[in-house]
């Protein structure tokens, strides 16, 4: 049991957790922001689109030890990404809500 808690992330899971997940969140939030503003983006709206996913994936998840994060990238480290997506659909739905929040925040900053 202790060995499982001390398990380290391999390069594939680090890539998924710290590069792929924030990139997907950024791209989808950027597309929503682009649609909301009808293509007339400004830097004030782009800042939260870039900063929020990095803060969530690089700071909040690992340092505050979010349970789903630990399960997804430590305990189920050997699971293929397709199976992870199917298993963690509710968690990914939470990220979808986060994406909508980021896009709305970007829209507010755009008009503010």
N, C-alpha and C positions, 0 to 999 in steps of 0.2 A: 504494500500500500504506500509506503514512504517513497519507494522508487517511482511510482506513478506521479506523486506530487512534485518530485524533483526533476521530472522529465523536461528536457529542453526542447525548444522549437528547432526543427531542421530548416534549411534554407527555403524549401518549398512552402512551408507554413508561414515563415516570416514574410515571404513574397506575397502570399495570399492576404495576410493580416495587415501588413504595413504598406503595400504598394497597390495590390489589386483592389482591395476593398475601398480604400480612400479614392482611388482613381474612378471606380464605378460610381461612387457617390458623387464625386465632383462632376463627372460627365453628365449624369442624369440631372443633377441640380442645375448645371449650366444650360442644358437643353430646355428645362422648364423655365428658367430665367429668361432665356432667349425668346421663348414663345410668349411669355407674359409681357415682355417689353417690345414685342414685335420687331426684334432685331436691333433695337436702339439701346445697346448696353453702354454702361459707363463703369469706370474703375471702382466706384463706391459700391456697386452691386456685385462686382466680380470678387471683391475681397472676401465676403462671407462664403462665397461658393468655393473658394480655395482654402480659407482658413478653417472653417467649421469641420469638414471631414478630417483634416489633419489633426485637429485638436481631439476630435472624438476617437479616431483610430490610433493616434500616437501617444495621447496623454490619458484620456479618460479610461479607455478599455484596459490597457495594461497596468496602469498605476492604481486604479481603483478596483482592480481585480473583478471585473464584471463576470458573473458565473458563466453565461453563455459563451463569452470570449474564451475563457479557460477551457471549457468543454470542447469548443469548436477547434481550437488550435493547439491544445495540449493533449487532452484525453483522446480525442478523435483525430490525432495528427496523421495517422496512416490512412484515413478514409479518403477516397477520391472526392474531388470537389463536387461532382454531380451528386453524390450521396450526401455530402454535407449540406448542399442546398436543399435537398428534399427533407433531411432530418431537421434542419433549423429554419424552416419556413416562417414560423412565428417571429423569430429573431430578425430575419430578413425583412419581414413586414414592418417591424419596428424601425428598421433602417429606412424603409420607404417613407414612413411618416416623418422621420428625421430629414430626409431629402426634401419633402414638401415644405417643412419648416425652414430649411436653409433657403429654398427658392423664394418663399414668401418674405423672409428676412432680407434677401437681396433685393427684392422688389420694393420693399419699404425703404431701404437705404438708397435705392435708385431715385425714388421720388422725394426723398427727404432732404 
